[in-house]
Amino acid sequence: ETLTVVIFGATGDLAKKKLFPALYELLYGCPEAPLLPASTRILGFGRARVELGEFLAKQCVNVTGPRRADFLSRIAYFQ
């Protein structure tokens, strides 16, 4: 079972401060984790032209934890 989470406005403040950290917690951080399927993918859409590495560095700065690299590998960004 695959789940794809689509975030419109992925370069915004809400995604940075709330959405990406919450998705990390649902996948890895909470005691009952994972609460989302192990094959979950995250697609971010925004108006800004940004390279993926730059996007992840800026928007996922609030994502912390031992599985951060695995979480970041699930994310794609499109303009």
DOKOL-847656 format. One line per 8 residues: number of its first residue (from 0); their letters; for each residue x, y, z of N, C-alpha, C, O, CB. Coordinates in pm, 1 decimal. Glycine has a CB too. Layout:
N
NUM> a> X:Y:Z:X:Y:Z:X:Y:Z:X:Y:Z:X:Y:Z | ...
This chain:
79
0> etltvvif> 84.5:-118.1:0.0:0.0:0.0:0.0:88.8:124.1:0.0:175.8:139.4:85.7:-96.0:0.0:122.2 | 66.1:210.8:-95.5:144.8:332.6:-108.1:55.8:453.0:-83.5:-58.0:458.7:-130.1:211.4:341.4:-247.0 | 109.5:549.1:-9.6:40.1:674.7:15.2:127.3:787.0:-37.3:247.6:790.4:-11.2:8.4:694.0:166.9 | 67.2:878.8:-111.4:137.7:997.6:-157.6:71.4:1118.5:-94.5:-47.8:1142.5:-113.7:137.5:1007.8:-313.5 | 149.7:1194.6:-19.1:101.3:1317.2:43.3:146.1:1432.5:-44.9:264.8:1446.7:-74.0:154.6:1333.0:190.9 | 51.0:1514.7:-87.2:80.0:1628.8:-173.0:65.3:1755.2:-89.4:-37.9:1778.0:-26.2:-14.4:1632.0:-298.0 | 171.0:1837.5:-90.1:168.8:1964.0:-16.3:177.0:2077.6:-116.9:279.7:2096.6:-182.1:285.9:1972.2:87.6 | 67.7:2153.2:-129.1:67.9:2273.1:-212.5:117.0:2388.5:-126.1:75.8:2402.4:-10.9:-74.9:2302.7:-272.4
8> gatgdlak> 203.5:2469.7:-181.0:264.5:2575.9:-102.2:376.8:2522.4:-14.9:395.9:2568.2:97.7:160.0:2644.7:-16.1 | 450.4:2426.1:-66.9:553.7:2356.3:10.3:671.2:2444.9:48.8:748.6:2408.7:137.4:604.3:2239.2:-67.8 | 686.5:2560.8:-16.2:795.8:2651.4:18.9:754.2:2751.5:126.0:832.3:2839.1:163.1:844.4:2725.5:-104.9 | 633.3:2739.0:175.1:582.1:2834.0:272.6:616.0:2800.9:416.5:671.6:2695.6:447.8:436.2:2843.6:259.1 | 580.5:2894.4:502.5:610.6:2886.0:644.8:535.2:2772.1:714.4:591.2:2705.3:801.3:577.4:3017.5:711.7 | 408.7:2749.4:676.9:330.3:2642.8:739.4:393.9:2506.5:714.2:404.4:2424.6:805.6:186.1:2644.2:686.6 | 435.8:2482.6:591.6:500.2:2355.0:559.1:629.2:2338.8:637.6:657.5:2231.1:690.2:528.5:2345.1:408.4 | 707.0:2445.4:645.5:836.0:2441.0:714.9:820.4:2415.4:864.9:889.6:2330.7:921.4:911.3:2571.4:692.9
16> kklfpaly> 730.5:2488.0:928.0:718.5:2481.6:1073.9:629.8:2368.8:1124.4:651.1:2317.5:1234.3:665.8:2610.9:1124.9 | 530.0:2329.6:1044.9:431.2:2232.9:1095.3:419.7:2103.9:1014.8:424.0:1994.7:1071.4:297.9:2297.6:1099.7 | 405.0:2116.2:882.5:371.3:1997.8:802.8:484.2:1896.5:793.1:462.8:1778.2:819.6:331.5:2039.5:665.0 | 604.8:1940.7:755.5:715.5:1845.6:743.4:752.1:1781.6:878.4:772.1:1660.2:883.8:838.0:1915.9:684.5 | 761.6:1859.7:987.7:788.6:1795.5:1117.3:678.4:1697.4:1159.4:707.6:1592.6:1216.9:805.1:1902.0:1224.9 | 552.8:1730.9:1131.1:442.4:1641.8:1168.0:447.3:1512.0:1087.9:422.8:1404.3:1142.4:307.5:1711.9:1146.2 | 478.7:1521.9:959.5:488.7:1400.4:878.1:603.1:1311.6:926.9:590.4:1189.2:928.3:509.1:1436.5:729.7 | 714.3:1372.6:966.6:824.8:1293.8:1023.0:779.1:1219.5:1147.9:807.8:1100.9:1164.3:945.2:1384.7:1056.3
24> ellygcpe> 708.6:1288.7:1234.8:660.8:1225.7:1358.4:565.8:1110.2:1328.2:572.4:1006.2:1393.7:590.8:1329.1:1447.5 | 478.2:1127.0:1230.6:384.8:1020.5:1194.9:456.6:897.8:1138.2:412.4:784.5:1157.9:283.3:1072.1:1093.8 | 566.4:921.1:1068.4:640.5:809.8:1009.2:739.1:744.9:1106.1:756.9:623.1:1103.5:714.5:857.5:887.2 | 803.6:824.9:1191.9:913.9:771.3:1271.5:912.2:806.2:1420.0:965.4:730.6:1501.2:1040.1:818.2:1214.5 | 852.6:918.1:1456.5:875.3:970.9:1590.0:779.1:931.7:1699.3:818.2:925.6:1815.8:876.1:1111.3:1582.2 | 654.8:905.2:1665.6:557.4:879.1:1770.7:568.2:734.4:1820.3:618.8:648.0:1748.6:415.2:907.8:1719.9 | 521.3:708.2:1941.5:534.1:573.5:1999.4:468.9:463.0:1916.0:515.9:349.3:1916.7:473.7:572.6:2136.8 | 361.9:495.2:1844.7:292.4:394.3:1763.6:339.5:393.8:1618.1:276.8:331.1:1532.7:142.0:418.4:1768.2
32> apllpast> 448.7:462.8:1590.0:497.1:478.6:1451.9:527.9:343.5:1389.3:573.0:252.6:1459.0:622.5:567.8:1448.3 | 505.1:328.7:1262.4:456.3:430.6:1170.9:303.9:435.2:1167.0:237.6:331.5:1164.2:510.8:405.9:1031.8 | 250.1:555.3:1166.9:106.1:573.8:1151.7:68.9:596.9:1005.5:-49.1:605.2:971.3:58.1:691.1:1237.5 | 168.9:607.1:920.7:150.7:614.5:775.7:220.1:493.5:714.9:313.9:440.8:774.6:207.7:749.1:716.5 | 176.3:447.7:597.0:242.0:332.6:534.6:391.9:354.2:516.6:436.5:466.7:494.1:178.4:303.2:400.0 | 467.5:249.2:526.3:613.1:256.2:513.7:656.8:308.0:377.2:768.1:358.9:363.7:673.9:119.6:538.3 | 573.0:296.4:277.5:607.4:340.5:142.2:557.6:482.0:110.8:550.0:519.7:-6.1:550.5:243.6:41.1 | 524.5:558.6:210.9:472.1:693.9:191.0:572.1:783.1:117.9:690.9:784.5:150.2:435.6:756.5:325.4
40> rilgfgra> 522.9:856.7:19.8:602.2:954.5:-54.8:541.8:1091.9:-29.6:421.4:1102.8:-6.5:605.8:921.1:-208.6 | 622.2:1195.6:-33.7:574.9:1332.0:-11.7:613.7:1415.8:-132.6:731.1:1425.1:-168.4:633.8:1392.5:120.2 | 512.8:1476.7:-195.0:535.0:1562.8:-310.7:503.0:1706.1:-271.2:391.8:1736.4:-227.9:448.5:1517.7:-432.4 | 600.7:1793.1:-286.5:579.9:1933.7:-257.1:568.4:2013.3:-385.5:645.8:1993.4:-479.2:693.3:1988.0:-170.8 | 471.9:2103.2:-389.4:454.4:2192.2:-503.3:463.3:2335.3:-454.3:408.2:2369.2:-349.6:319.2:2166.2:-575.3 | 532.5:2419.2:-529.7:544.1:2559.9:-494.2:567.0:2644.1:-617.9:592.7:2591.4:-726.2:657.1:2581.2:-394.0 | 557.6:2775.4:-601.5:576.6:2866.8:-714.4:722.9:2895.9:-741.6:759.4:2929.9:-854.1:503.7:2996.1:-689.1 | 806.2:2883.2:-641.0:947.7:2917.6:-655.0:1026.1:2807.3:-725.6:1002.5:2688.4:-704.5:1008.9:2945.0:-518.2
48> rvelgefl> 1119.6:2849.7:-809.5:1209.5:2754.3:-875.2:1325.1:2729.0:-778.5:1407.4:2817.5:-755.2:1261.5:2808.6:-1015.8 | 1331.0:2609.6:-723.0:1430.0:2575.6:-621.6:1481.6:2435.0:-649.8:1403.8:2345.7:-683.2:1369.6:2585.5:-477.7 | 1611.7:2415.1:-636.6:1669.1:2281.5:-647.8:1628.6:2199.3:-525.1:1606.9:2254.9:-417.4:1824.5:2288.5:-661.5 | 1618.7:2069.2:-541.1:1571.6:1983.7:-432.9:1658.3:1995.5:-307.6:1605.5:2006.0:-196.9:1567.9:1839.6:-479.1 | 1789.1:1993.8:-323.5:1877.5:2003.0:-207.0:1857.8:2131.5:-128.8:1854.8:2130.5:-5.7:2021.4:1992.4:-250.4 | 1844.6:2241.1:-200.1:1821.1:2370.4:-136.9:1684.5:2373.0:-68.3:1670.2:2426.0:41.9:1830.8:2483.4:-240.7 | 1585.6:2315.8:-134.3:1450.9:2307.3:-77.6:1451.3:2229.5:53.9:1395.1:2274.6:153.7:1355.0:2241.1:-177.6 | 1514.8:2113.2:53.1:1518.4:2029.8:173.6:1593.7:2098.4:286.8:1551.8:2091.8:402.4:1582.8:1894.9:142.7
56> akqcvnvt> 1704.8:2164.1:254.1:1784.2:2232.5:356.3:1704.3:2343.7:422.4:1715.3:2364.6:543.2:1912.5:2289.3:295.4 | 1624.7:2414.6:344.8:1547.7:2527.1:398.1:1418.6:2482.0:466.1:1388.6:2524.7:577.6:1515.1:2625.0:286.7 | 1343.3:2396.6:399.7:1209.5:2363.7:447.8:1207.3:2253.3:553.6:1109.6:2242.5:627.8:1124.1:2322.8:332.3 | 1309.8:2172.9:562.4:1309.6:2062.4:658.9:1407.8:2085.9:772.9:1453.4:1991.2:837.0:1343.1:1931.6:588.9 | 1439.9:2212.3:797.5:1532.5:2246.0:905.3:1476.2:2206.8:1042.0:1552.9:2180.6:1134.6:1564.0:2395.5:902.6 | 1343.9:2202.3:1055.9:1280.8:2167.0:1183.0:1256.8:2017.0:1199.4:1203.0:1973.1:1301.0:1150.0:2239.8:1196.1 | 1296.2:1940.4:1101.2:1284.2:1794.5:1109.3:1412.0:1741.5:1172.9:1520.6:1753.4:1116.3:1259.8:1729.8:967.2 | 1397.7:1683.5:1290.1:1513.8:1628.9:1360.3:1483.9:1487.8:1405.7:1369.7:1454.7:1437.6:1552.6:1717.2:1480.7
64> gprradfl> 1584.9:1406.3:1408.5:1568.8:1269.3:1453.9:1664.6:1177.1:1382.9:1725.8:1215.0:1283.0:1426.8:1222.6:1433.0 | 1677.9:1057.1:1433.4:1775.6:963.1:1378.2:1743.3:914.6:1236.4:1832.9:867.7:1166.3:1786.5:844.9:1468.7 | 1618.6:924.9:1193.3:1579.6:877.1:1059.7:1557.7:991.6:961.4:1487.8:976.0:861.3:1452.7:793.3:1069.2 | 1617.5:1106.2:990.5:1598.5:1226.2:908.0:1637.2:1201.9:762.2:1563.3:1241.4:672.0:1680.4:1342.2:964.3 | 1748.9:1139.2:737.9:1794.4:1114.6:600.1:1695.4:1027.0:524.4:1668.3:1051.6:406.8:1933.3:1048.3:600.2 | 1641.5:925.4:590.3:1541.2:840.0:526.6:1416.0:920.9:493.0:1358.0:904.9:385.6:1505.3:720.8:618.2 | 1375.0:1007.4:585.0:1258.0:1092.8:561.9:1281.2:1184.5:442.1:1194.6:1196.0:355.4:1226.3:1176.5:687.7 | 1396.7:1249.6:436.6:1426.3:1341.8:327.5:1428.5:1271.1:191.5:1395.6:1331.8:89.5:1560.1:1410.3:352.3
72> sriayfq> 1466.5:1145.2:190.0:1470.2:1071.6:63.9:1330.6:1043.4:8.5:1317.3:1005.1:-107.7:1544.6:941.3:82.7 | 1228.8:1061.4:88.2:1090.0:1040.1:45.5:1028.1:1161.7:-20.5:918.3:1153.0:-75.5:1006.2:1000.2:163.1 | 1097.4:1276.2:-15.8:1040.5:1403.4:-58.6:1086.6:1440.3:-199.4:1203.9:1424.9:-233.5:1078.5:1513.9:39.7 | 994.2:1488.3:-279.4:1024.2:1544.6:-411.3:958.9:1681.4:-418.2:856.6:1705.0:-353.8:973.8:1451.1:-527.9 | 1017.7:1772.1:-496.6:964.6:1906.6:-509.6:947.5:1941.9:-656.8:1033.7:1912.7:-739.8:1056.5:2008.2:-439.9 | 834.5:2005.4:-687.7:804.1:2046.6:-824.8:753.9:2189.0:-824.8:685.9:2233.0:-732.1:700.3:1952.8:-889.5 | 788.7:2260.8:-931.3:739.9:2397.4:-947.3:628.8:2397.7:-1048.8:572.4:2503.0:-1078.3:853.2:2493.4:-989.8
